[in-house]
């Protein structure tokens, strides 16, 4: 059984032309190029979700500056060190 699955996608002609040109320039197949683009898109989405979570958490904890975050981390770290004793 193949490790990959074959799918069919539709692209506007201009996008297909650009894809083919770039694949030739980079000596890659269209499939390789599209797989890499999708990997980068998915990684970007993960970072977007992480940044959104961080901003929501900072709002919830009323962190307004990097200094506020440092003080919180110091406080949490000190509490963990005391608990470990």
SELO-625174 format. One record per atom (N, C-alpha, C, CB): residue in one letter; atom name; x, y, z. Coordinates in steps of 0.05 Angstrom, whole numbers. Glycine has a CB too. Layout:
REM SELO-625174
+------+------+--------+--------+--------+
: rest : atom :      x :      y :      z :
+------+------+--------+--------+--------+
:    A :   CA :      X :      Y :      Z :
...
+------+------+--------+--------+--------+
REM end
This chain:
REM SELO-625174
+------+------+--------+--------+--------+
: rest : atom :      x :      y :      z :
+------+------+--------+--------+--------+
:    X :    N :     17 :    -24 :      0 :
:    X :   CA :      0 :      0 :      0 :
:    X :    C :     18 :     25 :      0 :
:    X :   CB :    -19 :      0 :     24 :
:    X :    N :     10 :     45 :    -15 :
:    X :   CA :     25 :     70 :    -17 :
:    X :    C :     24 :     86 :      9 :
:    X :   CB :     14 :     87 :    -40 :
:    X :    N :     46 :     99 :     14 :
:    X :   CA :     47 :    117 :     38 :
:    X :    C :     33 :    143 :     32 :
:    X :   CB :     76 :    122 :     46 :
:    X :    N :     28 :    149 :      7 :
:    X :   CA :     15 :    174 :     -1 :
:    X :    C :    -11 :    167 :    -15 :
:    X :   CB :     32 :    191 :    -19 :
:    X :    N :    -30 :    185 :    -15 :
:    X :   CA :    -55 :    182 :    -29 :
:    X :    C :    -55 :    202 :    -52 :
:    X :   CB :    -79 :    187 :    -10 :
:    X :    N :    -66 :    194 :    -74 :
:    X :   CA :    -69 :    211 :    -97 :
:    X :    C :    -95 :    225 :    -95 :
:    X :   CB :    -66 :    194 :   -124 :
:    X :    N :    -95 :    252 :    -99 :
:    X :   CA :   -119 :    268 :    -99 :
:    X :    C :   -120 :    284 :   -124 :
:    X :   CB :   -121 :    286 :    -73 :
:    X :    N :   -143 :    296 :   -129 :
:    X :   CA :   -146 :    314 :   -152 :
:    X :    C :   -154 :    341 :   -141 :
:    X :   CB :   -167 :    303 :   -173 :
:    X :    N :   -140 :    362 :   -150 :
:    X :   CA :   -148 :    389 :   -143 :
:    X :    C :   -152 :    406 :   -168 :
:    X :   CB :   -126 :    402 :   -124 :
:    X :    N :   -167 :    427 :   -164 :
:    X :   CA :   -171 :    446 :   -186 :
:    X :    C :   -157 :    472 :   -179 :
:    X :   CB :   -202 :    452 :   -190 :
:    X :    N :   -143 :    483 :   -199 :
:    X :   CA :   -128 :    508 :   -196 :
:    X :    C :   -136 :    526 :   -219 :
:    X :   CB :    -98 :    503 :   -195 :
:    X :    N :   -137 :    552 :   -214 :
:    X :   CA :   -140 :    571 :   -236 :
:    X :    C :   -116 :    568 :   -254 :
:    X :   CB :   -144 :    600 :   -226 :
:    X :    N :   -119 :    572 :   -280 :
:    X :   CA :    -98 :    569 :   -299 :
:    X :    C :    -73 :    585 :   -292 :
:    X :   CB :   -107 :    577 :   -327 :
:    X :    N :    -76 :    610 :   -283 :
:    X :   CA :    -53 :    627 :   -277 :
:    X :    C :    -38 :    615 :   -253 :
:    X :   CB :    -63 :    655 :   -270 :
:    X :    N :    -52 :    604 :   -233 :
:    X :   CA :    -38 :    593 :   -210 :
:    X :    C :    -23 :    567 :   -219 :
:    X :   CB :    -58 :    587 :   -188 :
:    X :    N :    -35 :    552 :   -235 :
:    X :   CA :    -22 :    528 :   -246 :
:    X :    C :      3 :    535 :   -261 :
:    X :   CB :    -41 :    511 :   -264 :
:    X :    N :      1 :    556 :   -278 :
:    X :   CA :     25 :    565 :   -293 :
:    X :    C :     48 :    573 :   -274 :
:    X :   CB :     18 :    588 :   -311 :
:    X :    N :     41 :    588 :   -253 :
:    X :   CA :     61 :    596 :   -234 :
:    X :    C :     73 :    572 :   -219 :
:    X :   CB :     50 :    617 :   -214 :
:    X :    N :     56 :    553 :   -212 :
:    X :   CA :     65 :    529 :   -198 :
:    X :    C :     84 :    513 :   -216 :
:    X :   CB :     41 :    512 :   -191 :
:    X :    N :     77 :    510 :   -241 :
:    X :   CA :     94 :    495 :   -259 :
:    X :    C :    121 :    509 :   -263 :
:    X :   CB :     81 :    491 :   -286 :
:    X :    N :    120 :    535 :   -266 :
:    X :   CA :    145 :    550 :   -270 :
:    X :    C :    163 :    548 :   -246 :
:    X :   CB :    139 :    580 :   -276 :
:    X :    N :    152 :    551 :   -222 :
:    X :   CA :    168 :    549 :   -198 :
:    X :    C :    179 :    521 :   -194 :
:    X :   CB :    151 :    557 :   -173 :
:    X :    N :    163 :    501 :   -200 :
:    X :   CA :    172 :    473 :   -197 :
:    X :    C :    196 :    469 :   -216 :
:    X :   CB :    149 :    453 :   -204 :
:    X :    N :    195 :    479 :   -240 :
:    X :   CA :    217 :    476 :   -259 :
:    X :    C :    242 :    491 :   -248 :
:    X :   CB :    210 :    487 :   -287 :
:    X :    N :    238 :    515 :   -239 :
:    X :   CA :    260 :    531 :   -228 :
:    X :    C :    274 :    518 :   -205 :
:    X :   CB :    250 :    559 :   -220 :
:    X :    N :    258 :    505 :   -188 :
:    X :   CA :    269 :    492 :   -164 :
:    X :    C :    275 :    462 :   -169 :
:    X :   CB :    250 :    495 :   -141 :
:    X :    N :    272 :    453 :   -193 :
:    X :   CA :    276 :    425 :   -200 :
:    X :    C :    261 :    406 :   -181 :
:    X :   CB :    307 :    419 :   -199 :
:    X :    N :    236 :    412 :   -178 :
:    X :   CA :    218 :    396 :   -161 :
:    X :    C :    193 :    389 :   -177 :
:    X :   CB :    211 :    411 :   -135 :
:    X :    N :    179 :    369 :   -167 :
:    X :   CA :    153 :    363 :   -180 :
:    X :    C :    132 :    382 :   -170 :
:    X :   CB :    145 :    333 :   -175 :
:    X :    N :    110 :    385 :   -184 :
:    X :   CA :     88 :    401 :   -174 :
:    X :    C :     78 :    389 :   -148 :
:    X :   CB :     65 :    401 :   -195 :
:    X :    N :     77 :    363 :   -146 :
:    X :   CA :     67 :    350 :   -121 :
:    X :    C :     85 :    358 :    -98 :
:    X :   CB :     67 :    320 :   -124 :
:    X :    N :    112 :    358 :   -101 :
:    X :   CA :    130 :    366 :    -80 :
:    X :    C :    125 :    394 :    -72 :
:    X :   CB :    159 :    362 :    -88 :
:    X :    N :    122 :    411 :    -91 :
:    X :   CA :    117 :    440 :    -86 :
:    X :    C :     91 :    444 :    -71 :
:    X :   CB :    117 :    456 :   -113 :
:    X :    N :     70 :    431 :    -79 :
:    X :   CA :     44 :    435 :    -67 :
:    X :    C :     44 :    422 :    -39 :
:    X :   CB :     22 :    422 :    -84 :
:    X :    N :     58 :    400 :    -35 :
:    X :   CA :     60 :    388 :     -8 :
:    X :    C :     74 :    407 :     11 :
:    X :   CB :     75 :    361 :     -9 :
:    X :    N :     96 :    419 :      2 :
:    X :   CA :    111 :    438 :     18 :
:    X :    C :     94 :    462 :     25 :
:    X :   CB :    137 :    446 :      5 :
:    X :    N :     79 :    472 :      6 :
:    X :   CA :     62 :    495 :     10 :
:    X :    C :     40 :    488 :     31 :
:    X :   CB :     48 :    504 :    -16 :
:    X :    N :     29 :    464 :     30 :
:    X :   CA :      9 :    456 :     49 :
:    X :    C :     21 :    453 :     77 :
:    X :   CB :     -5 :    430 :     40 :
:    X :    N :     45 :    441 :     78 :
:    X :   CA :     59 :    439 :    104 :
:    X :    C :     63 :    466 :    117 :
:    X :   CB :     86 :    424 :    101 :
:    X :    N :     72 :    485 :    101 :
:    X :   CA :     77 :    512 :    112 :
:    X :    C :     51 :    525 :    120 :
:    X :   CB :     91 :    529 :     91 :
:    X :    N :     30 :    521 :    105 :
:    X :   CA :      4 :    532 :    112 :
:    X :    C :     -6 :    521 :    139 :
:    X :   CB :    -17 :    527 :     90 :
:    X :    N :     -3 :    495 :    142 :
:    X :   CA :    -12 :    482 :    167 :
:    X :    C :      4 :    491 :    191 :
:    X :   CB :    -11 :    452 :    164 :
:    X :    N :     30 :    494 :    187 :
:    X :   CA :     48 :    504 :    208 :
:    X :    C :     40 :    533 :    216 :
:    X :   CB :     77 :    503 :    200 :
:    X :    N :     34 :    549 :    196 :
:    X :   CA :     26 :    577 :    200 :
:    X :    C :      0 :    578 :    216 :
:    X :   CB :     23 :    591 :    174 :
:    X :    N :    -18 :    560 :    210 :
:    X :   CA :    -44 :    559 :    225 :
:    X :    C :    -39 :    551 :    254 :
:    X :   CB :    -63 :    539 :    211 :
:    X :    N :    -21 :    532 :    259 :
:    X :   CA :    -15 :    524 :    286 :
:    X :    C :     -4 :    548 :    302 :
:    X :   CB :      5 :    501 :    287 :
:    X :    N :     15 :    563 :    289 :
:    X :   CA :     26 :    587 :    303 :
:    X :    C :      5 :    608 :    308 :
:    X :   CB :     49 :    599 :    286 :
:    X :    N :    -14 :    612 :    289 :
:    X :   CA :    -36 :    631 :    293 :
:    X :    C :    -52 :    623 :    317 :
:    X :   CB :    -53 :    633 :    268 :
:    X :    N :    -59 :    598 :    319 :
:    X :   CA :    -75 :    588 :    342 :
:    X :    C :    -60 :    592 :    368 :
:    X :   CB :    -83 :    559 :    339 :
:    X :    N :    -34 :    586 :    368 :
:    X :   CA :    -17 :    590 :    392 :
:    X :    C :    -16 :    619 :    400 :
:    X :   CB :     11 :    578 :    387 :
:    X :    N :    -12 :    637 :    381 :
:    X :   CA :    -11 :    666 :    387 :
:    X :    C :    -37 :    675 :    398 :
:    X :   CB :     -3 :    682 :    362 :
:    X :    N :    -59 :    666 :    386 :
:    X :   CA :    -86 :    674 :    396 :
:    X :    C :    -90 :    664 :    425 :
:    X :   CB :   -108 :    663 :    378 :
:    X :    N :    -82 :    639 :    430 :
:    X :   CA :    -84 :    628 :    457 :
:    X :    C :    -67 :    645 :    476 :
:    X :   CB :    -75 :    598 :    458 :
:    X :    N :    -43 :    652 :    468 :
:    X :   CA :    -26 :    668 :    485 :
:    X :    C :    -37 :    695 :    491 :
:    X :   CB :      1 :    671 :    472 :
:    X :    N :    -49 :    708 :    471 :
:    X :   CA :    -61 :    734 :    475 :
:    X :    C :    -85 :    732 :    494 :
:    X :   CB :    -69 :    747 :    448 :
:    X :    N :   -102 :    711 :    490 :
:    X :   CA :   -125 :    708 :    507 :
:    X :    C :   -117 :    702 :    536 :
:    X :   CB :   -143 :    684 :    496 :
:    X :    N :    -96 :    686 :    539 :
:    X :   CA :    -86 :    679 :    566 :
:    X :    C :    -75 :    704 :    579 :
:    X :   CB :    -65 :    657 :    564 :
:    X :    N :    -60 :    720 :    564 :
:    X :   CA :    -48 :    745 :    575 :
:    X :    C :    -71 :    764 :    584 :
:    X :   CB :    -30 :    759 :    554 :
:    X :    N :    -92 :    766 :    568 :
:    X :   CA :   -115 :    783 :    575 :
:    X :    C :   -128 :    772 :    601 :
:    X :   CB :   -136 :    784 :    553 :
:    X :    N :   -132 :    746 :    602 :
:    X :   CA :   -145 :    734 :    625 :
:    X :    C :   -129 :    738 :    651 :
:    X :   CB :   -150 :    704 :    621 :
:    X :    N :   -102 :    737 :    648 :
:    X :   CA :    -84 :    740 :    671 :
:    X :    C :    -77 :    770 :    676 :
:    X :   CB :    -59 :    724 :    668 :
:    X :    N :    -88 :    787 :    659 :
:    X :   CA :    -83 :    816 :    660 :
:    X :    C :    -53 :    822 :    658 :
:    X :   CB :    -93 :    827 :    687 :
:    X :    N :    -40 :    809 :    639 :
:    X :   CA :    -11 :    814 :    634 :
:    X :    C :    -10 :    836 :    612 :
:    X :   CB :      4 :    788 :    624 :
:    X :    N :      2 :    858 :    619 :
:    X :   CA :      3 :    881 :    601 :
:    X :    C :     31 :    885 :    589 :
:    X :   CB :     -6 :    906 :    614 :
:    X :    N :     51 :    872 :    600 :
:    X :   CA :     78 :    877 :    590 :
:    X :    C :     95 :    851 :    593 :
:    X :   CB :     91 :    900 :    604 :
:    X :    N :    118 :    852 :    581 :
:    X :   CA :    136 :    829 :    584 :
:    X :    C :    145 :    827 :    613 :
:    X :   CB :    161 :    833 :    565 :
:    X :    N :    147 :    850 :    626 :
:    X :   CA :    155 :    850 :    655 :
:    X :    C :    134 :    836 :    672 :
:    X :   CB :    158 :    879 :    665 :
:    X :    N :    108 :    840 :    665 :
:    X :   CA :     87 :    826 :    680 :
:    X :    C :     90 :    796 :    676 :
:    X :   CB :     59 :    835 :    670 :
:    X :    N :     96 :    787 :    653 :
:    X :   CA :    100 :    759 :    647 :
:    X :    C :    124 :    748 :    663 :
:    X :   CB :    103 :    754 :    617 :
:    X :    N :    146 :    763 :    662 :
:    X :   CA :    170 :    754 :    677 :
:    X :    C :    164 :    751 :    707 :
:    X :   CB :    193 :    774 :    673 :
:    X :    N :    150 :    770 :    718 :
:    X :   CA :    143 :    769 :    747 :
:    X :    C :    126 :    744 :    753 :
:    X :   CB :    129 :    794 :    756 :
:    X :    N :    106 :    739 :    735 :
:    X :   CA :     89 :    715 :    739 :
:    X :    C :    106 :    690 :    737 :
:    X :   CB :     67 :    715 :    718 :
:    X :    N :    123 :    688 :    717 :
:    X :   CA :    140 :    664 :    714 :
:    X :    C :    158 :    660 :    739 :
:    X :   CB :    157 :    665 :    689 :
:    X :    N :    169 :    682 :    749 :
:    X :   CA :    186 :    680 :    773 :
:    X :    C :    170 :    670 :    796 :
:    X :   CB :    199 :    708 :    779 :
:    X :    N :    146 :    681 :    799 :
:    X :   CA :    128 :    673 :    822 :
:    X :    C :    121 :    643 :    820 :
:    X :   CB :    103 :    690 :    822 :
:    X :    N :    114 :    634 :    796 :
:    X :   CA :    107 :    606 :    792 :
:    X :    C :    131 :    588 :    797 :
:    X :   CB :     95 :    601 :    764 :
:    X :    N :    154 :    596 :    786 :
:    X :   CA :    178 :    581 :    790 :
:    X :    C :    186 :    579 :    820 :
:    X :   CB :    201 :    593 :    775 :
:    X :    N :    183 :    600 :    835 :
:    X :   CA :    190 :    600 :    863 :
:    X :    C :    171 :    581 :    878 :
:    X :   CB :    188 :    629 :    875 :
:    X :    N :    145 :    582 :    871 :
:    X :   CA :    126 :    564 :    883 :
:    X :    C :    132 :    535 :    878 :
:    X :   CB :     98 :    571 :    874 :
:    X :    N :    140 :    529 :    854 :
:    X :   CA :    147 :    501 :    847 :
:    X :    C :    172 :    492 :    861 :
:    X :   CB :    151 :    498 :    816 :
:    X :    N :    191 :    510 :    864 :
:    X :   CA :    216 :    502 :    878 :
:    X :    C :    210 :    496 :    907 :
:    X :   CB :    237 :    525 :    876 :
:    X :    N :    192 :    513 :    920 :
:    X :   CA :    184 :    508 :    948 :
:    X :    C :    170 :    482 :    951 :
:    X :   CB :    167 :    531 :    959 :
:    X :    N :    152 :    475 :    932 :
:    X :   CA :    136 :    451 :    933 :
:    X :    C :    154 :    426 :    930 :
:    X :   CB :    114 :    451 :    912 :
:    X :    N :    176 :    429 :    916 :
:    X :   CA :    194 :    406 :    910 :
:    X :    C :    211 :    399 :    934 :
:    X :   CB :    211 :    412 :    886 :
:    X :    N :    212 :    416 :    953 :
:    X :   CA :    230 :    412 :    977 :
:    X :    C :    218 :    392 :    996 :
:    X :   CB :    236 :    437 :    992 :
+------+------+--------+--------+--------+
REM end
